[in-house]
Amino acid sequence: MSTATAPSDAAVPEITDIGYGRVFAGFYDRLFPQDGSADRTAATLAAWHPGGPALELGVGTGRIAVPLARLTGEVVGVDSSPEMLERLRAAVDGSGAAVTPVHGDIRTYDDGDRYGLVYCVCGTMSLVLDPAGQRAAVARAARHLAPGGTLVVETHNPGFVRTLHEGLSRTSFFAPYPEPGTGLQTYSTLLAEQNLWHTSHLLHEPGGTRIGTEVTRLTTPEDIDAYATDAGLERVSLHGDWSGAPFVAAQSPVHISRFVRAAVRPERS
């Protein structure tokens, strides 16, 4: 079992929370269509997991951690948002999943434990808006890996975002959901000089519309690869989705990088 607890008040760094959970926690899970995508993500992570407990950086409501725990056992989930962690605790209570919620900052978190799998998915890494902060988060993730452990990072693909914009700095798009009268409308702005992506999401449901705005850093696979290399890791696969499709620079909505410690290398895919 993991001993994921804060060491002591004097040793705990300040936890910086950007307020994402205050905006999105109440409808975060509704932003993702109930199409089995979370289970597919968990299944792929489970296939890459060499064993032992797992650590999720940016666990949110447990959308991935809960199904992963059913497949592999214990998951420690770190998040800076008290609101997201409250939702996670409710999900754990309701499911009995072996997920331990921990309040922490992914750039500085250190529980002294080592994990077979550390992962940061669903665009969490891009919510860290500066390269130094992203580098620190990947370095912390690498520090938590057991020998032969696996790190997985997934975030938005800047090439796909630019393709959506078709040369415009501002655009909007609508994704209908299967339920009648529901869908997600997004107003999107590229802040090219700052390398940032500003989006406002309107979730339309029969009971009303909920709105959330976020700013993310346009983070490339090369960025993540450089951070991981500096942390002593080696990339063994790069995919464009959780089914294992190859990454295509201008077409893949996300990029998913898998890294390992050099001591043990899985078969490339």
N, C-alpha and C positions, 0 to 999 in steps of 0.2 A: 504494500500500500504506500502511496505517496504521503509525505509529511509536509504538504504544501501549506505552510502557515507563515505569517510575517515573523521575522526573527525577533525583533524588539522595536519598540517605538523609536528609540534613538537611532537605530540602524536603517529605518525604512525611508527611502527617498520620497520626496513629494510626488503625489499622484496627480498628473495634469489631465484634466478631463475637458475635452473640447465642447461638450454639451450635446453630442450626437444622440445619446440616449434620451435626453429630455425632449428632443424633437421627434424621434422615430420609435421609441420603445413601444408605444401604445398600438402601433400598426405595422411594425417592422416585418413580422411574419406574413402579413397580407401583401407586402410588396412582391413576394415571390409566389408565382402561381403554384397551386398544390398539384404538381405534376410528377412528383417522385424525384425531383432533381436533388433534394437534400439526401435522400437515400442513395442515389447514384454517387454523389460526392463521398458519402461515408463509406460506401463499398470500395471505391477506388483507394481511399486513404487506408482502409483496412488491409487491402491487398499489398500496399506498400509498407505496412507497419511490421517491423522486424520482431516485435514483442515487447512486453512490459507496458507500463502506463504511458499515456499520451498527454501532451500539453497543447492546448489551443490558445493562441495569442489573439485576443479580440473575440471572445466566445459569444458575446451578444446574448441572445435569448436561448442559446443552445440548439439552434436549428441544425447544426452539423454534429455537435458534441453528443447530443442525446442518442441519435441513431448510431453513431460510431461506438459509443459505450456499449450498446447492445451487441455489437459485433466483436469488440476487442477487449472489453473490460474498462478499467478505470481511466477517466479523462479528467485532468485538471484544467479548468477554464478561467483565464485571466481577462479582466475587462476593467477599464477605467470608469465605466458608467454605472453608478448605483441603480439607475432605472432599468438598465438591461439586466443586471444581475438579479434584481427583484423578479423579473420575468423568468429568468433561468431557474431560480429557486422554486418557483411555482411549477415549472415544467418538470424539474427533478422530483418534487413531491408527488406530482401526478403520475409520473412514469416509473419511479423507482430506479431510474438510470444511475449508474455509478459515476456521476459527474460532480466534481467539487468546485463550486464557484469561489473565485478569489478576486478581491479588489486590488488592482495593480495597474501599472503603466508598462506597456510592452517594451518600452525603451530601456527600462531600468529594473524590471522584475527579476528577482533572484531568490528562489526558495531553497537553494542548495541541493536540489534533487536532479537526477538525470533521467531522461525519457527516451524510449525507443523511437517515438514519433513526436515531432514538434511541427505544428502547422499554423499558418496564418492565411485565411481564405476570405472570400466574399468582399474583396476590395479593402480590407482593413489596413493593409500596408500603405495604400494610397491616401488614407486619411491622415497619415503623418506627412506634413506638407514640405519638409525640408530634407535634402539628401543626408545631412548629418544625423537627423533623427531616424531615418530609415536604416542607415548603416548601423546605428546603435541597436535598433530592434533586431536586425539580422544577427549581429554579433551576440546579443543576449540569447537569441534562439539557439545559435550554434553552441554556446556555452552550456546549454541545458541538455544537449544531446549525449546519450550514452555512446560508448564506442560502437561504431557501426550503425549509429542511429540515422534517421531520415528526417530531413527538413523539407516541407512543402510550402510554397508561397504561391498564392493565386491573386491576381488583381486585374483591373481593366486593361485592355490593350489600346494604347494611344493611337495606333494606326487605324483600328476599327472606329474609334471615336471620331477621328478626322474624316474617315470615309462617310460616316453618318452625316457629317456637317456639309459635305459636298462643296467645300471651299468657302463656306459661310462661317462667320464667327458666332452667329446665333441661329438656332433652329429649334423645332419642337417635333415630337413624335408621340404616337399613341399606341399602346399595346392592349388590345382587348383581352379580358380574362374569360374563361369558360362560363362562369356564372352570368346569367342575364343581367344587363345593366351595370356591369363592373368593368374596370379597366384602369390602366395607369397612363397618365398623360405627363410628359416630361418636357420642360423648357430648359434648353441646354445652351450654355455659353462657353466658348473656348477663350481663355485668357492666355493667349499665346506667349506674350512676353514673360509672364510669370510661370509658364508651364503648368497652368492650373485648369481645372474643369469644374465649372459651376453649374449645378443642376437643381431645379426645383421640381419636385414630384407631386402630382395631384392624384390621389387615389380616389377614384369615383366608385361609390357603392350605393345601393338603394337607400341606405340610411343617411347619406350625405357624402361630403368630400373632405378628405384630410390632406394636409399640405405639409411637406417637409423639404428643407433646402440643405444641400451639402456642398462642400468644396473638397476636391481631391487633387492630388498631384498626378500628372501624367507620367506614369512610371513604366519604363520599358523592361523587357526581359534582360537586356544588357545591364541595366541598373542593378537589378536583383542579382544577376550573375557576378557582378563586380563586388557587391557587398559580401556575398557568400564566399567568393574566392579569398577576399581579405580575411575572412573569418576561418579559413582553413578547410573549406568544404569544396566538393566537386559536384558539378551538375551532371546528372546521369540521364535526365529526360526533360523534354520541353513539349507541352501539349497545348492545344487550342480549345479543348473542352474536357469534361470528366469522363467521356467515353473513350478517350485515348487518341482522338484525331490529332494529326500534326498541326503545329502552330503555323499560321499563315499571316504574315505581317499586317496586311490591310484588311483581312477578312475575319480573323478569329476574334470573338467578343472579349475573350480573356486570354491571359497566358498563365500557365501552370508549370512552375519549375520545381523539380525534385532534386535534392542534393543529399550527399552522404559524407560521412567521415571517410577519409582515405583508407582507413584500416580495413573496412569491409565494403565491397562494392557489389550491389545487386546487378543482375543482368540488365543491360541497357534495353530501353523500349522507345 
